[in-house]
């Protein structure tokens, strides 16, 4: 949880506990189960938003912990993805990369460091920037606030991964009338270590809108093509060698039947030789045989995600770059032609780091926080954009889920850029979280999770937000405002998604709307609102950008077309902050192509 919310949450929790004295003469934690349930239900149905939020917060934690425990005790959980052993390899400290693993990983730094170039943040933008600069022979220090875990340190999309690699354990939220939960990676490799690996190029019409509105130079489709192609080759961007998960195909097949544009999104995964062989076999056999041959292989997880710790970070270290994990940069200051960074290392404490050139790559929330905390504010943190997303749990009469279903890969883009939808991670803990708005059906997950899957509707949106550091606190205040059009688009996306899922054979749908009710037949579509209600929808996002937009329009843009801050010669941004508006697709491909282009331009001396 963000640090500025901890004290208010403790006060609210204490107040909630003391309410038990009214009528019962006991605090809540000493009441009978019946009395406790009555008090919880009263707060859940309250018209007061903070009461509902408090109960929802604790209910989410309890649900995630309960279903994660069930998953770890399941015999299916260890058959293909061994869970980490307690206190040893695969869990927590046991899999943190140690300095001895590579002499260029700094374990205990000197209190004063000096490098030619410093890159802050090792996510997709920072990792590729640092790698290319080091391979060009430059003296580069890459700083990361989080620890260095291997990709195999935990099972993807589990509670263990959230504890290890997510900022604040994944408990971050953009404040506003509709609160929007969001996640950030906080480990070497950043967001690439925790996301699903779906890949898109920036849509050409989005690039054209950036050129016109923000006056971005050198960023049209032809300009970026070599950079997209290079990143795709280095990350092994490819389609699944086998059949997609059944829940993903459910959506794709029915969308296609409705005449909607739907397709498999490639991923940055490297598949083994068996995967290629299965693809060749698939080309010579009938569809049924193909699915039988390949679905089992897909479930065994024959591919490996090509995150930054699998690709650019090792290349950076091999090229002589130095990596300093567990170090948070608090402020930066320019003194003459050099930059001084004041940082805090987890073991050593205060550090002073000097560099000639500085790249800030902390992501759309952390980059504006650092810049504004350092007094750099022009067009910084004023235009945060994101992809607001609402989820829906679907239940079918047949099996669509399994212990190792993996990542669904189909997306429906018929209504893009306004909204799109797809299937999502559907492990039992994620399904249970999706059912929080339907407590009367809570036990369905325990008995029927193999017939259930998570789906989502995501909008491009016209709302925007701000990022502001708070004096005395580590975490920034992130605010985001949905417009009425945004809430209408979310509702329409939910309508279309519901229509498609009923057409695919769903027998029950559970939308993420408080008091929204369960939908059992197509006629129930009329129960869905035409405009999403304020404060009663469960929204989230994993895509944030545009907090330091690029371009030559200095009235709107924080940096120039190639990432250099306006007014500074040797201060650059290279992360999702650069994107001028919401692209409507997973932004990692855009981030990496722009970072690659900008790093090569820097090396070329332009």
PyMOL commands that set and color helices and strands:
alter all, ss='L'
color gray80, all
select helices_A, chain A and resi 3-18+21-24+28-30+33-44+49-73+75-78+92-95+99-101+124-135+151-153+159-165+167-170+190-193+204-214+221-234+246-257+273-282+287-299+308-310+312-318+363-373+428-434+439-441+444-451+484-503+522-527+576-578+588-603
alter helices_A, ss='H'
color red, helices_A
select strands_A, chain A and resi 112-120+140-143+172-174+180-182+237-238+262-264+267-271+303-305+322-324+327-335+338-345+349-360+385-386+389-396+410-412+419-423+452-459+464-468+477-481+506-511+518-519+539-541+544-545+571-573
alter strands_A, ss='S'
color yellow, strands_A
deselect
rebuild
show_as cartoon
